[in-house]
Amino acid sequence: MLAAHVFAMLAIIVADVALTVLVYQRTNSPMLAAMTFAIGFVPMGLGAVLLGGAGRTRPSRDVLVTCEIAVALLVAIMALPGMPVPAILGLLAVKGFIDPVFAGTRTATLSELVGDDGFPLARSLLRLVAQNAQFAGFAAGGLALVFIPAAQALIAAAAGHAAAALILLIGTRRRPSMELAAPRSSPVAAVRALLSVPGIGPVLVMSWLPGFFLVAPEGLAVTYANDLGGGSLAVGLLLTGLPAGAVLGELIVGSRMSPARRERLVVPFAASAFVPVLGFAFGPPLPVAIALLVLGGLGMSYSIGLDQLAIARIPEEVRRQSFTLVNAGMMVTQGLGFAAAGAVAEWLPVRVALPVIAATGLVTVLLAGRSLHSDTECAGSPAGRR
């Protein structure tokens, strides 16, 4: 599963860079460039609600392989010569409809494999793989686009998804779902079941809200690089900043902090991710901008403590569908964040837009995080009782 995750993440990152550069080159619009991120995220909410049950009762390997093959085909179609921008965005929306099923099934399968106690660090390991893939993929993708057309990069991305499907098919066992005995529920009932889980509300808020604001530097990387006079390589280097910091943060928090301390620091870590982005108000050169994003990425380690709270609250028999919905909510809010960042940058210079968004995110997280602390103190977290 880990090897497949590496191939899939590299494919996603290369496709993201290629599509963002391609759309910006054709349209010269910051909003449409940001929409290449957003359009794939927003349909995930609908996909999670309508297709979330598909990953609930079927063997996880079947679900994961089917999703990877479908995504490989969609990305390959995007690479066809002369594909218009609206058609590319439409295919991204279809891909976004499929993604939450894959993500939710994979997340729930982790707890089945390693147990509840091992889940937070196992998921952290997958994030480390993803963030390292982002670090390498954004830099390599930006460099590659100096020499090859975006369409060829998309073909390579499609091949990466196909390789991930093959690895999953050959290298993993076909395990029956642990939810086979659970009664089928309608999409609306699945949402209600998740929302009715005791103590889940503040966890959902902290899972969904920060990402809306944290994606702004990625969504506006092409525009900021253009303002600096840089090309696709500058875009790729800017996009490596947050993942590089996130890798370091996850390693420190995962290895040096107790579970109870991780939970207590969820809100401070999430808030700290916004502070360095305020420095973009000074229009920093490329090396300084990358350093600011690395510092911001350190705060993204709040996810480990949040995972502990989620796995402690969500009952085992509904985890696949619940995590599909949780992951989809994260993607939807991130997609809306990409679109919002692009819209703000249509009216304000990027050096103004990024600090404004970061300041708004900082205040929002601090206010929303109060409910998480109150709920944890009243209920008592599992990590705190151990």
C-alpha positions as CSV (number, residue, x, y, z in Angstrom):
1,M,0.0,0.0,0.0
2,L,2.9,2.4,0.8
3,A,4.5,1.9,-2.6
4,A,1.2,2.4,-4.4
5,H,0.7,5.6,-2.3
6,V,4.1,6.9,-3.5
7,F,3.3,6.4,-7.2
8,A,-0.2,7.8,-6.8
9,M,1.0,10.9,-5.0
10,L,3.8,11.6,-7.5
11,A,1.2,11.3,-10.3
12,I,-1.2,13.7,-8.6
13,I,1.5,16.3,-8.0
14,V,2.9,16.2,-11.5
15,A,-0.6,16.5,-12.9
16,D,-1.4,19.4,-10.6
17,V,1.7,21.4,-11.7
18,A,1.2,20.6,-15.3
19,L,-2.5,21.6,-15.3
20,T,-1.9,24.8,-13.3
21,V,0.8,26.0,-15.6
22,L,-1.1,25.0,-18.7
23,V,-4.3,26.8,-17.7
24,Y,-2.4,30.0,-16.6
25,Q,-0.4,30.0,-19.9
26,R,-3.6,29.8,-21.9
27,T,-5.8,32.2,-20.0
28,N,-3.4,34.5,-18.0
29,S,-6.0,34.3,-15.2
30,P,-5.0,33.8,-11.5
31,M,-8.6,32.7,-10.8
32,L,-8.7,30.0,-13.5
33,A,-5.2,28.8,-12.5
34,A,-6.4,28.4,-8.9
35,M,-9.5,26.7,-10.2
36,T,-7.4,23.8,-11.6
37,F,-6.9,22.9,-7.9
38,A,-10.4,23.9,-6.8
39,I,-12.5,22.2,-9.5
40,G,-11.2,18.7,-8.5
41,F,-11.9,19.3,-4.8
42,V,-15.4,20.7,-4.7
43,P,-17.2,17.7,-6.3
44,M,-15.7,15.5,-3.6
45,G,-18.5,16.3,-1.2
46,L,-21.1,15.0,-3.6
47,G,-19.0,12.0,-4.4
48,A,-18.6,11.2,-0.7
49,V,-22.3,11.4,-0.1
50,L,-23.4,9.4,-3.2
51,L,-20.6,6.9,-3.6
52,G,-19.3,6.7,0.0
53,G,-21.2,3.4,0.5
54,A,-19.3,1.8,-2.4
55,G,-16.2,1.6,-0.2
56,R,-18.1,0.5,2.8
57,T,-19.2,-3.1,2.0
58,R,-16.6,-4.2,-0.7
59,P,-13.1,-5.5,-0.2
60,S,-10.8,-2.5,0.1
61,R,-8.4,-3.7,-2.6
62,D,-11.2,-3.9,-5.2
63,V,-12.2,-0.3,-4.4
64,L,-8.7,1.1,-4.4
65,V,-7.7,-0.6,-7.7
66,T,-10.9,0.5,-9.4
67,C,-10.5,4.1,-8.3
68,E,-6.8,4.3,-9.5
69,I,-7.7,2.8,-12.9
70,A,-10.5,5.3,-13.4
71,V,-8.3,8.2,-12.5
72,A,-5.6,7.0,-14.8
73,L,-8.0,7.0,-17.7
74,L,-9.3,10.5,-16.9
75,V,-5.8,12.0,-16.7
76,A,-4.9,10.3,-20.0
77,I,-7.9,11.9,-21.7
78,M,-6.8,15.3,-20.4
79,A,-3.5,14.9,-22.2
80,L,-5.2,14.5,-25.6
81,P,-4.0,17.1,-28.1
82,G,-6.2,20.2,-28.3
83,M,-8.2,19.4,-25.2
84,P,-10.0,22.7,-24.4
85,V,-9.7,24.2,-20.9
86,P,-13.4,23.8,-20.0
87,A,-13.2,20.1,-20.9
88,I,-10.1,19.7,-18.7
89,L,-11.9,21.3,-15.8
90,G,-14.9,19.0,-16.4
91,L,-12.7,15.9,-16.3
92,L,-11.1,17.2,-13.1
93,A,-14.6,17.5,-11.6
94,V,-15.3,13.9,-12.5
95,K,-12.0,12.9,-10.9
96,G,-13.0,14.8,-7.8
97,F,-16.2,12.8,-7.7
98,I,-14.1,9.5,-7.4
99,D,-11.3,10.6,-5.1
100,P,-13.2,10.6,-1.7
101,V,-14.1,6.9,-2.1
102,F,-10.4,6.1,-2.5
103,A,-9.3,8.3,0.4
104,G,-12.0,7.2,2.8
105,T,-11.4,3.5,2.1
106,R,-7.7,3.8,2.5
107,T,-8.0,5.7,5.7
108,A,-10.4,3.3,7.3
109,T,-8.3,0.3,6.1
110,L,-5.4,1.7,8.2
111,S,-7.2,1.2,11.4
112,E,-8.2,-2.3,10.4
113,L,-4.5,-3.1,9.7
114,V,-2.8,-1.4,12.7
115,G,-5.5,-0.9,15.3
116,D,-6.7,2.3,16.9
117,D,-3.5,3.0,18.8
118,G,-1.4,2.7,15.7
119,F,-3.8,4.7,13.5
120,P,-2.5,8.3,14.1
121,L,1.1,7.4,13.4
122,A,0.2,5.2,10.5
123,R,-1.8,8.0,8.9
124,S,1.1,10.4,9.7
125,L,3.4,8.0,7.8
126,L,1.1,8.3,4.7
127,R,1.1,12.0,5.1
128,L,4.9,12.0,5.2
129,V,5.0,10.0,2.0
130,A,2.5,12.4,0.4
131,Q,4.4,15.4,1.6
132,N,7.8,14.0,0.4
133,A,6.1,13.2,-2.9
134,Q,4.9,16.8,-3.1
135,F,8.4,18.1,-2.3
136,A,9.9,16.0,-5.0
137,G,7.0,16.1,-7.4
138,F,6.5,19.9,-7.4
139,A,10.2,20.6,-7.9
140,A,10.6,17.9,-10.6
141,G,7.4,18.8,-12.2
142,G,8.3,22.5,-12.4
143,L,11.8,21.6,-13.8
144,A,10.3,19.1,-16.3
145,L,7.9,21.6,-17.7
146,V,10.9,23.7,-18.8
147,F,11.8,21.0,-21.2
148,I,8.6,19.0,-22.1
149,P,5.0,20.1,-22.9
150,A,2.3,19.8,-20.2
151,A,0.5,17.1,-22.2
152,Q,3.5,14.8,-21.9
153,A,3.7,15.4,-18.1
154,L,0.0,14.4,-17.9
155,I,0.7,11.2,-19.7
156,A,3.4,10.4,-17.1
157,A,0.9,11.2,-14.4
158,A,-1.6,8.8,-15.9
159,A,1.1,6.1,-16.0
160,G,1.8,6.7,-12.3
161,H,-1.9,6.0,-11.4
162,A,-1.9,2.9,-13.5
163,A,1.3,1.7,-11.8
164,A,-0.3,2.3,-8.4
165,A,-3.3,0.2,-9.4
166,L,-1.0,-2.6,-10.5
167,I,0.9,-2.5,-7.2
168,L,-2.3,-2.6,-5.2
169,L,-3.6,-5.5,-7.3
170,I,-0.4,-7.6,-7.0
171,G,1.0,-6.5,-3.7
172,T,-2.0,-6.5,-1.3
173,R,-4.4,-9.1,-0.1
174,R,-8.1,-9.1,-0.9
175,R,-9.5,-8.5,2.6
176,P,-13.2,-8.6,3.2
177,S,-14.7,-5.4,4.5
178,M,-15.2,-5.2,8.3
179,E,-18.5,-3.5,7.6
180,L,-20.1,-6.3,5.6
181,A,-22.5,-7.1,8.4
182,A,-23.6,-3.5,8.9
183,P,-26.9,-2.5,7.4
184,R,-26.9,-0.4,4.3
185,S,-27.8,3.2,4.8
186,S,-28.8,6.0,2.5
187,P,-26.4,8.9,1.8
188,V,-28.4,11.2,4.0
189,A,-28.5,8.7,6.8
190,A,-24.7,8.3,6.6
191,V,-24.2,12.0,7.0
192,R,-26.6,12.1,9.9
193,A,-24.8,9.1,11.5
194,L,-21.5,10.9,11.4
195,L,-22.9,14.2,12.7
196,S,-24.5,12.3,15.6
197,V,-21.3,10.8,16.9
198,P,-20.7,12.3,20.3
199,G,-17.9,15.0,20.3
200,I,-17.4,14.8,16.6
201,G,-18.5,18.4,15.8
202,P,-15.4,20.3,17.0
203,V,-13.2,17.6,15.3
204,L,-15.0,18.2,12.0
205,V,-14.7,21.9,12.3
206,M,-10.9,21.7,12.9
207,S,-10.6,19.1,10.1
208,W,-12.3,21.3,7.5
209,L,-11.8,25.0,8.4
210,P,-8.0,25.4,8.4
211,G,-7.5,24.0,5.0
212,F,-9.8,26.6,3.4
213,F,-7.1,29.2,4.3
214,L,-3.9,27.1,4.2
215,V,-4.2,26.3,0.5
216,A,-3.9,30.0,-0.6
217,P,0.0,29.9,-1.1
218,E,-0.4,26.9,-3.4
219,G,-3.3,28.3,-5.3
220,L,-1.5,31.6,-6.0
221,A,2.0,30.1,-6.5
222,V,1.8,30.6,-10.3
223,T,0.8,34.2,-9.9
224,Y,3.4,35.0,-7.3
225,A,6.1,33.3,-9.4
226,N,5.0,35.4,-12.4
227,D,5.2,38.6,-10.3
228,L,8.8,37.7,-9.4
229,G,9.6,37.1,-13.1
230,G,10.1,33.3,-12.6
231,G,8.8,30.5,-14.7
232,S,7.5,27.0,-14.1
233,L,10.7,26.1,-12.0
234,A,9.9,29.0,-9.6
235,V,6.3,27.7,-9.4
236,G,7.6,24.2,-8.5
237,L,10.0,25.5,-5.9
238,L,7.3,27.6,-4.2
239,L,5.0,24.6,-4.1
240,T,7.7,22.6,-2.2
241,G,7.7,25.0,0.8
242,L,4.6,23.8,2.7
243,P,5.3,20.1,2.1
244,A,8.9,20.4,3.3
245,G,7.8,22.1,6.5
246,A,5.0,19.6,7.0
247,V,7.4,16.7,6.7
248,L,9.7,18.1,9.4
249,G,6.7,19.0,11.6
250,E,5.2,15.5,11.4
251,L,8.5,13.9,12.2
252,I,9.1,16.0,15.3
253,V,5.5,15.8,16.6
254,G,5.1,12.1,15.8
255,S,8.4,11.0,17.4
256,R,8.9,13.5,20.2
257,M,5.5,14.3,21.7
258,S,3.1,12.1,23.7
259,P,-0.4,11.5,22.4
260,A,-1.9,13.8,25.1
261,R,0.4,16.6,24.2
262,R,-0.4,16.3,20.5
263,E,-4.1,16.7,21.2
264,R,-3.6,19.7,23.4
265,L,-1.5,21.5,20.8
266,V,-3.9,20.9,17.8
267,V,-5.1,24.5,17.8
268,P,-1.8,26.2,18.5
269,F,-0.1,24.2,15.8
270,A,-2.9,25.0,13.3
271,A,-2.8,28.7,14.1
272,S,1.0,28.8,13.8
273,A,0.8,27.7,10.2
274,F,-0.6,31.1,9.2
275,V,1.9,33.4,10.9
276,P,4.8,33.1,8.5
277,V,2.5,33.8,5.5
278,L,1.9,37.3,6.9
279,G,5.5,38.0,5.7
280,F,4.4,38.0,2.1
281,A,3.2,41.5,2.7
282,F,6.8,42.6,2.2
283,G,7.0,40.9,-1.2
284,P,9.9,38.6,-0.4
285,P,12.2,37.2,-3.1
286,L,11.9,33.5,-4.0
287,P,14.3,32.1,-1.4
288,V,12.7,34.0,1.4
289,A,9.2,33.1,0.2
290,I,10.1,29.4,0.2
291,A,11.5,29.7,3.7
292,L,8.3,31.4,5.0
293,L,6.3,28.5,3.5
294,V,8.5,25.9,5.1
295,L,7.9,27.6,8.5
296,G,4.2,27.6,7.8
297,G,4.3,23.9,6.9
298,L,5.6,23.1,10.4
299,G,2.2,23.9,11.9
300,M,0.4,21.4,9.7
301,S,1.5,18.7,12.1
302,Y,-1.7,19.5,14.0
303,S,-3.3,16.7,11.9
304,I,-1.7,14.0,14.1
305,G,-3.5,15.1,17.3
306,L,-6.7,15.6,15.3
307,D,-6.5,12.1,13.9
308,Q,-6.3,10.8,17.5
309,L,-9.5,12.6,18.4
310,A,-11.3,11.3,15.3
311,I,-10.4,7.7,15.7
312,A,-11.4,7.8,19.4
313,R,-14.8,9.1,18.6
314,I,-15.9,7.3,15.4
315,P,-17.3,3.8,16.0
316,E,-15.4,1.0,14.1
317,E,-18.5,-0.3,12.3
318,V,-19.0,3.0,10.4
319,R,-15.5,4.2,9.9
320,R,-15.1,3.6,6.2
321,Q,-18.1,5.7,5.2
322,S,-17.4,8.3,8.0
323,F,-13.8,8.8,7.0
324,T,-14.9,9.1,3.4
325,L,-17.2,12.0,4.5
326,V,-14.5,13.5,6.7
327,N,-11.8,13.4,3.9
328,A,-14.3,14.7,1.4
329,G,-15.2,17.6,3.6
330,M,-11.5,18.5,3.9
331,M,-11.1,18.4,0.1
332,V,-14.3,20.5,-0.5
333,T,-13.2,23.2,1.9
334,Q,-9.7,23.2,0.3
335,G,-11.2,23.4,-3.1
336,L,-13.4,26.4,-2.1
337,G,-10.2,27.9,-0.5
338,F,-8.4,27.6,-3.9
339,A,-11.3,29.3,-5.6
340,A,-11.5,32.0,-3.0
341,A,-7.8,32.7,-3.1
342,G,-8.0,33.0,-6.9
343,A,-10.9,35.4,-6.6
344,V,-9.2,37.6,-4.1
345,A,-6.0,37.7,-6.3
346,E,-8.2,39.0,-9.2
347,W,-8.8,42.2,-7.2
348,L,-5.7,42.5,-5.0
349,P,-1.9,42.0,-5.6
350,V,-0.7,38.6,-4.4
351,R,1.5,40.2,-1.8
352,V,-1.6,41.7,-0.3
353,A,-4.0,38.8,-0.9
354,L,-1.8,36.2,0.9
355,P,-1.4,38.1,4.2
356,V,-5.1,39.0,4.2
357,I,-6.1,35.4,3.8
358,A,-3.6,34.2,6.4
359,A,-4.7,36.8,9.0
360,T,-8.3,35.7,8.4
361,G,-7.4,32.1,8.8
362,L,-5.4,32.7,12.0
363,V,-8.4,34.5,13.7
364,T,-10.9,31.9,12.4
365,V,-8.8,28.9,13.7
366,L,-8.3,30.5,17.1
367,L,-12.0,31.1,17.5
368,A,-13.1,27.7,16.1
369,G,-10.5,25.9,18.2
370,R,-12.1,27.1,21.5
371,S,-14.9,24.5,21.0
372,L,-12.3,21.7,20.5
373,H,-10.6,22.6,23.7
374,S,-13.9,22.9,25.6
375,D,-15.1,19.6,24.3
376,T,-11.9,17.7,25.1
377,E,-11.8,19.1,28.6
378,C,-15.4,18.2,29.3
379,A,-15.3,14.7,27.7
380,G,-11.7,13.8,28.5
381,S,-9.7,12.5,25.6
382,P,-8.5,8.9,25.4
383,A,-4.9,10.0,25.1
384,G,-5.3,12.1,28.1
385,R,-6.6,9.2,30.2
386,R,-3.9,6.8,29.1
